[in-house]
Amino acid sequence: MIELNSVLNEEGWIEVSKKEYGSILELAQKLGRPVPSRQNGSIIDRLKPTLPENAHSKSLSVKYGLESFPFHTDGAYFNCPPRYVLLSLADDSNLNDRPTLLIDTNDLDFSEDEKKTLLRDVFIIKGGGRSFLSSILDRSVISGKTIFRYNKDIMKPAHQSFQNSLTLMDVKLRSADPVFIKWTSDKIVVIDNWRMLHGRGTSHINDMNFRILNRVLVESKGGR
């Protein structure tokens, strides 16, 4: 676990094997406290390509269906987003070529003025049980910590001038060089959800019943 935490701190994400760390839930419990993504939901989410008409009303699939998902923070609608996101292929999933994509926000090369914009511009965050205000760079939740909170589909600028942050993010993400995760049956990916953004590649309709990822969200241990 010491090596895993060291790589997470350095790289923002890590791939490990189930043979070494056990199931996705066992690893999640070692990292912190697993939490459901929705009230009264399961600790382990099963994520699969879904047509909009069949999707959960608050999921990205309602808008994007089988298309690629934009880069985002998981649980951006939590007052404090989950510290880690763990993903793995479900046992009943087939292998295919649809990747998960990662972008390290530390590599987006924001200038000091751009960071001030991301700290200053305020958004109404929707998607959970209630709405609240937050900036993209959020230092208000945990003392001494900066959380990168970004999901353009649930963030509405509290003032029209605050659209600047979303425009800035669009520019930065278009020029970013994402990491592509290719899935194997033994792989678990751990993502630092306060730092990394992730998305998914385009799906084929045949993926709907055969490409399934398990996901577990992990709450921070004492603000770490």
N, C-alpha and C positions, 0 to 999 in steps of 0.2 A: 504493500500500500504506500510505503514511503516513496518508492520509485514512481508509482502511478501519480501521486500528488505532485511530485517534482516535475514530471512531464506536463501535467495539466497546467501548472503555474507558468511553465516556460512556453508551451505551445498553444495553450487554450483548448486542446482536445487530445484524445488518445484513443487508439485501437487496442483492444485486449482480446484474449481468447476465453471462451467459456470453460475450456479445459483448465485454465489457470485460475479463473476467478469465480467460477460457478455460474448460476443463472443471472439474468439481468436484475432480478429482484434482490438476490443475495448481494450482488455488488452494490446496488443502490443503498441497501441497508448499511453497508460498511461506510459509505460516503456521507450519510446523513439520514434524514427522515423522508421516506417516500410520501408524496402527497398526490391526491387525484387532480386531474386537470380541470374538472368541473365538480361543482357541489354534488355530493352523493354519488360521484362517479367511481369507477374502478381505479385501483392503483396502477394497474397495467392497461394502457390503452392499446388497442389494435388498430393500426393505421393502414388503410388500403385505398387505392384509387377508387373514387366514388363519383357518380354522376350528380350534378347539382340537385336534382329532384329527390335524390335519396340521402342527401347529406344532412348532418346535424346543422340546425339553424344558425349556430354560431361558429361553424368550422370554415376554414378557408375553401373547402371543397364546394360550398354553396356558390361561391363566386368563380372559382377557377376550374372546378370539375377535374377533368383528366389533364388539364394543362399544367405547365410547370408552376410551382409555388414560388412567390417572391421571397427574398431573404427577410428573415424576421427573428425576433426573440420569442421563444415559447413562453406562454403564460405572461405576456406583456400586460394583460389585464389584471394580474395580481398586484396588490399594493407593493409587495416585494416579489419580483419574479423568481421562479425556482433557480437555485444555484447551479444545478447540473441537469442536463437532459441525457438520458441513456437510451440508446436505440440498438435493436438487434432484430435479425430475421426471426419471425415466428416459426415454430416447428412445422406448421402445416403450410408454410410458404415455399413456393418454387424460387429458384434463382432466376434473375433476369438482369437486363442491362440498365435498368433505371437507377441512376445514382442519387445519393444525397450530396448536396453541395454545402461547403462551409466557407465563410469569409471571416477573417480575423479583423476586428475593428481597429486593432492596434496598427494594422498595415494600411489603413485608409489615408494616412498622411494628412491629417487635419492640421491646418495652421492654428496658431493661438487664437486668432480672431474667429476662425470657424468653430473652435471648441467653445468659445464664449457664446456664439450663436446657439449651439446645441444645448448649452447650459441655460440660456436665457429664455428661448422660445418655449412657450407653455402650450400643452395640448390637453384636450379632454379625452381621457382614455375610456373607451367603452368595451363591452364584451363580457364582463363578469356580471356579478349581481348588482353592481352600482357603478356609476361613473366617478372619476376623480381626475385631478390635475397632475401632470408630470411633464418634465422636459425629457428629451432624448438622452442626454447625459444627466443622470439623476444622482445627486449626492444627498438627497433628503431622507432616504429610507434608513440607511445604516451609517453611523458615524465613521468617518474615515474611509468610506468605500464609494467608488463611482460605479454605477450600474448603467450599462448601455441598454436602453429600452427602446425597441423599434419594431413596430408593426403598422405599416401605413394604412392597413385596412380597418384598424380600430382606433386610430389617432386622428382627431380633428383639431386643427389649430384654434386656440382660444381667441385669437385675433388674426385678421387677414395677413398682417405683417409677419406672423409666425410661420407662414407657409415657406419662408426662406429655408428653414431647417429641412423640410421635406425635399425641396429643390436641391439643396446641397447633398442630401443623401442619395438622391437619384443620380447625380453626377458622379459621386464617389463610387457607387456600386456598379455603374456601367463600366468604369475603368478598372474594376477590381479583378484579381486573378484567383478565382475560387479553387479550393481543394475538392476533388471528386472522390467520393467514397464508393467503392464497389463492394457489394455485399456478398458475404459467404456465410454459410450456416453456423460457423463457430465464432463469428466476430461480434463483439460488443463495442460500440463507440460511445465514449463519454465526452460530453461537450460542456465547456464552461459557458453557461447561458447568460452570464453578466458581461461577457466579452465577445463571444462569437455570434454571428448570425448564420442561420442555415435555411436552405430551401431544398426543392426537389426537382428532378428532371421531368420532362413530359412523359405521360403514361399512355399506354395503348389500352383500348377497351378490354382486351384479353387479360390485362393485369388485374382487373377488379376482384377476381376470386382467387388469384394465385400469388399475388405479390403483397405480403403482409409484413409490416414492421411492428414489433412490440416497442412501446415507449414507457419509460418511467421518469417522472419528474422528482427531483430531490431538493428538499428545503435546506437552506444554509444551516450549518452548525455554528451558532453563536456569532453570525456575521462574517464568517471566514470566506 
